[in-house]
Amino acid sequence: MTEFILHDIPNGWKTAIMVVAMIAVFYFFLIKPQSDKAKKEAAYRNSLKNGDRVMTAGGIHVTFVSSDGAMATVELAPGYRIKVQLATLQPIPEQKGN
């Protein structure tokens, strides 16, 4: 039955429908999930407050102190503070039961 429906559509329209379908697939499987993830990460970074335990992209567990634009001040140990890019901070992954 579908071959009759597609048979009645001119070739130019078939191509246009396929292009639109490909764009929709790329959007819903690649672009939208990536933008949702970026929004979720930005919301997490904006919700950080003094004393939160976080992890840098390098895997170092630190305590969040403050942020100033794109930079964040974190504390490695009492009295040892460094500045890192805010975008490198992420939540500490949960430990699985041993």
Secondary structure by P-SEA (a helix, b strand, c coil): caaaaaaaccaaaaaaaaaaaaaaaaaacccaaaaaaaaaaaaaaaacccccccccccbbbbbbccccccbbbbbccccbbbbccccccccccccccc
